[in-house]
């Protein structure tokens, strides 16, 4: 049986590893801190304009210009997970814009209240982010991708729909980690899309993504990967845990040591293909 002091030691060791990993990511990005920015949320299609959106720019060293990636946060809002992915993408040579879609709308998270801010609402923020990046001399116009996790993954799939026309604003492709797929509304994908889901995910079930993919108007644009043993949030290096969702239902979150590096490698290769 594990004693109390052993549990505390393991917890300290786990936190030390996480902080070391973050330090390595920052150093790989040239040590630059994220820069706060603001831009308008722009009405597009069925997505009405929101309030002014604040966000963060993560930038590689040097003047650029760089291909860019929009980083869409999960239902828990911007977090250390946002930072980790921001610096990881910078290490791959991308300028990253991470919009905060929640705080400007008066909420910090929507995991238990999903209707407060929806992926469809966030499309206006993505349109604004694309227009904002188009004004920056350090970003290459037309070479912009998007990546999102969970609620952000659903936002990626919405952003890929032909009805919003974001390709004409410069969106070249997207990566959706464990998204909530909507087979009824999300079959009009019009840009390259990498979909990464876990078969043991009890929050955003992979079977809904399978049904969506089966009905795509342009199936050749979508690569869907389903990890047989992965739960929700399989890329976040944290201890296994359960968290509440809508209606108080509990969901399991777990890091997957096989799925996470495979998904990361696929993500890196995908962006190299569509943005380089």
C-alpha positions as MATLAB code, in Angstrom:
seq = 'XXXXXXXXXXXXXXXXXXXXXXXXXXXXXXXXXXXXXXXXXXXXXXXXXXXXXXXXXXXXXXXXXXXXXXXXXXXXXXXXXXXXXXXXXXXXXXXXXXXXXXXXXXXXXXXXXXXXXXXXXXXXXXXXXXXXXXXXXXXXXXXXXXXXXXXXXXXXXXXXXXXXXXXXXXXXXXXXXXXXXXXXXXXXXXXXXXXXXXXXXXXXXXXXXXXXXXXXXXXXXXXXXXXXXXXXXXXXXXXXXXXXXXXXXXXXXXXXXXXXXXXXXXXXXXXXXXXX';
ca = [
       0.000    0.000    0.000;
       1.256    3.493   -0.867;
       1.824    5.658    2.218;
       0.861    9.311    2.478;
       4.402   10.635    2.125;
       4.892    8.503   -1.005;
       1.747   10.011   -2.558;
       3.020   13.512   -1.787;
       6.428   12.676   -3.286;
       4.813   11.330   -6.446;
       2.671   14.467   -6.741;
       5.709   16.742   -6.348;
       7.646   14.680   -8.907;
       4.744   14.875  -11.375;
       4.499   18.664  -11.001;
       8.265   19.041  -11.417;
       8.143   17.074  -14.674;
       5.297   19.271  -15.972;
       7.164   22.496  -15.133;
      10.357   21.168  -16.737;
       8.439   20.252  -19.896;
       6.963   23.766  -20.031;
      10.411   25.323  -19.570;
      11.753   23.282  -22.485;
       8.846   24.472  -24.661;
       9.510   28.117  -23.772;
      13.210   27.781  -24.514;
      12.462   26.130  -27.857;
      10.372   29.195  -28.725;
      13.308   31.505  -28.077;
      12.167   32.390  -24.549;
       9.612   34.918  -25.801;
       6.503   35.452  -23.693;
       3.083   35.456  -25.335;
       1.900   38.926  -26.367;
      -1.620   40.119  -25.540;
      -3.644   41.333  -28.531;
      -7.242   42.326  -29.295;
      -9.343   42.194  -32.442;
     -13.031   42.336  -33.428;
     -15.294   39.311  -33.690;
     -16.827   39.421  -37.188;
     -20.262   38.152  -38.248;
     -20.039   35.414  -40.855;
     -22.739   33.046  -42.078;
     -24.956   32.044  -39.148;
     -22.423   33.269  -36.575;
     -23.216   36.725  -35.211;
     -20.439   39.116  -34.240;
     -19.372   38.844  -30.611;
     -17.598   41.339  -28.343;
     -14.017   42.437  -28.899;
     -11.874   39.358  -28.492;
      -8.639   39.316  -26.553;
      -5.992   36.733  -27.205;
      -2.304   35.933  -27.238;
       0.339   35.795  -29.945;
       3.106   33.209  -29.598;
       5.867   34.026  -32.066;
       9.065   32.323  -33.219;
      12.287   34.302  -33.067;
      13.120   36.383  -36.114;
      11.118   38.818  -38.257;
       9.228   36.236  -40.315;
       6.863   36.198  -42.022;
       5.631   32.860  -40.676;
       2.754   30.554  -41.497;
       0.234   30.892  -38.672;
      -2.004   28.676  -36.576;
      -5.122   29.734  -34.668;
      -5.356   27.819  -31.371;
      -8.947   27.257  -30.165;
      -9.156   26.460  -26.439;
     -11.308   23.775  -24.825;
     -14.494   24.173  -22.757;
     -12.335   25.081  -19.748;
     -11.010   28.207  -21.487;
      -7.410   29.308  -21.904;
      -5.060   27.392  -19.625;
      -1.633   25.770  -19.278;
      -2.796   23.446  -22.046;
      -3.098   26.526  -24.305;
       0.428   27.590  -23.370;
       1.822   24.110  -23.973;
       0.353   23.928  -27.464;
       1.218   27.552  -28.218;
       4.911   27.007  -27.518;
       4.891   23.593  -29.192;
       3.577   25.123  -32.426;
       6.101   27.959  -32.166;
       8.817   25.322  -31.880;
       7.600   23.973  -35.223;
       8.014   27.422  -36.775;
       4.461   28.809  -36.656;
       3.154   32.112  -35.396;
       0.243   31.241  -33.093;
      -2.866   33.255  -32.222;
      -4.869   31.922  -29.275;
      -8.197   33.789  -28.964;
     -10.100   33.816  -25.654;
     -13.720   33.295  -26.672;
     -15.109   33.036  -23.138;
     -14.004   35.886  -20.862;
     -15.127   38.626  -23.308;
     -18.575   36.974  -23.193;
     -18.669   36.992  -19.401;
     -17.746   33.384  -18.613;
     -14.532   31.513  -17.842;
     -15.631   28.001  -18.825;
     -18.601   26.213  -20.389;
     -17.934   22.560  -19.556;
     -21.100   22.347  -17.453;
     -23.035   25.030  -19.382;
     -22.330   24.276  -23.062;
     -25.048   26.554  -24.467;
     -23.566   29.748  -23.002;
     -20.934   29.929  -25.747;
     -21.247   27.523  -28.669;
     -18.753   26.508  -31.377;
     -21.026   28.246  -33.889;
     -20.673   31.506  -31.941;
     -16.905   31.117  -31.904;
     -16.756   31.104  -35.714;
     -17.127   34.901  -35.624;
     -13.986   34.989  -33.468;
     -12.133   32.787  -35.962;
     -13.174   35.094  -38.825;
     -11.881   38.044  -36.802;
      -8.643   36.202  -36.046;
      -8.094   35.481  -39.743;
      -8.668   39.118  -40.686;
      -6.372   40.239  -37.856;
      -3.582   37.895  -38.972;
      -3.954   39.199  -42.543;
      -2.902   42.663  -41.270;
       0.290   41.415  -39.615;
       3.523   41.605  -41.625;
       4.937   38.667  -39.616;
       2.158   36.269  -40.751;
       1.879   34.802  -44.258;
      -1.538   35.565  -45.694;
      -3.355   32.450  -46.892;
      -1.089   30.154  -44.872;
      -3.191   29.916  -41.707;
      -4.300   26.724  -39.991;
      -6.448   26.075  -36.953;
      -6.186   23.541  -34.139;
      -8.642   22.970  -31.311;
      -9.350   20.567  -28.490;
     -12.784   19.348  -27.328;
     -15.034   22.453  -27.568;
     -12.225   23.975  -29.612;
     -12.155   20.846  -31.775;
     -15.860   21.287  -32.468;
     -15.055   24.898  -33.378;
     -12.452   23.645  -35.864;
     -15.012   21.390  -37.572;
     -17.520   24.258  -37.731;
     -14.818   26.549  -39.169;
     -14.164   23.989  -41.907;
     -17.743   24.181  -43.213;
     -18.195   25.622  -46.695;
     -21.131   27.756  -45.517;
     -18.810   30.046  -43.526;
     -16.368   30.640  -46.375;
     -13.330   30.889  -44.116;
     -11.104   29.424  -46.829;
     -11.611   32.702  -48.684;
     -10.292   34.478  -45.584;
      -7.091   32.413  -45.680;
      -7.925   29.308  -43.628;
      -5.966   26.445  -45.194;
      -6.712   23.466  -42.922;
      -7.586   22.341  -39.414;
      -6.830   19.760  -36.735;
      -9.643   18.710  -34.371;
      -8.685   16.841  -31.191;
     -11.528   14.826  -29.583;
     -14.232   17.140  -30.981;
     -17.956   16.970  -30.484;
     -19.012   15.961  -33.999;
     -22.440   16.844  -35.336;
     -23.493   14.479  -38.165;
     -26.537   16.635  -38.908;
     -24.759   19.951  -39.499;
     -21.044   19.321  -40.070;
     -20.865   17.382  -43.353;
     -19.928   20.367  -45.523;
     -16.184   20.316  -44.773;
     -14.436   22.400  -47.435;
     -10.772   22.450  -46.307;
      -8.318   19.685  -45.322;
      -9.155   18.379  -41.855;
      -7.373   16.005  -39.487;
      -9.742   14.499  -36.906;
      -8.260   12.752  -33.853;
     -10.632   10.926  -31.482;
     -10.572    8.323  -28.724;
     -12.835    5.284  -28.846;
     -13.194    5.323  -25.040;
     -14.197    8.991  -24.961;
     -17.454    9.236  -22.988;
     -17.773   13.027  -23.435;
     -17.443   13.521  -27.192;
     -18.121   10.012  -28.569;
     -16.061    8.912  -31.548;
     -19.064    7.167  -33.096;
     -20.670   10.537  -33.808;
     -17.546   11.480  -35.752;
     -17.719    8.219  -37.677;
     -21.303    9.003  -38.687;
     -20.327   12.529  -39.697;
     -17.367   11.321  -41.765;
     -19.553    8.707  -43.497;
     -21.866   11.470  -44.765;
     -19.266   14.038  -45.837;
     -19.867   15.766  -49.138;
     -16.089   15.726  -49.763;
     -14.680   12.757  -47.803;
     -11.273   13.049  -49.495;
     -10.611   16.212  -47.445;
     -10.824   14.473  -44.054;
      -8.368   12.109  -42.379;
      -9.974   10.591  -39.281;
      -7.910    8.656  -36.726;
      -9.584    6.749  -33.881;
      -7.431    5.584  -30.977;
      -8.913    2.392  -29.477;
      -7.794    2.939  -25.867;
      -7.922    6.732  -25.643;
     -10.235    8.784  -23.425;
     -11.081   12.478  -23.652;
      -8.125   14.864  -23.288;
      -5.685   12.115  -24.235;
      -2.934   14.613  -25.140;
      -2.874   16.465  -21.788;
      -0.077   15.091  -19.605;
      -2.000   14.954  -16.339;
      -3.207   12.314  -13.922;
      -6.352   10.344  -14.733;
      -9.373   12.219  -13.430;
     -13.131   12.637  -13.710;
     -14.752   16.016  -14.314;
     -18.383   17.170  -14.521;
     -20.065   18.035  -17.794;
     -23.564   19.177  -18.669;
     -26.212   18.047  -16.198;
     -23.553   17.037  -13.686;
     -22.615   13.904  -15.613;
     -19.054   12.837  -14.859;
     -16.557   12.168  -17.641;
     -13.199   10.432  -17.560;
     -10.075   12.255  -18.746;
      -6.774   10.443  -19.183;
      -3.412   10.908  -20.857;
      -2.657    8.194  -23.411;
       1.052    7.500  -23.883;
       0.447    5.851  -27.265;
      -2.178    8.175  -28.745;
      -0.620   11.495  -27.655;
       2.735   11.230  -29.488;
       1.107    9.675  -32.546;
      -1.467   12.477  -32.732;
       1.257   15.089  -32.245;
       3.339   13.618  -35.081;
       0.287   13.543  -37.358;
      -0.507   17.155  -36.432;
       3.022   18.293  -37.221;
       2.989   16.488  -40.575;
      -0.470   17.840  -41.423;
       0.489   21.475  -40.856;
       3.747   20.971  -42.759;
       1.687   19.731  -45.691;
      -1.022   22.425  -45.759;
       0.953   25.451  -44.538;
       4.442   25.000  -46.017;
];
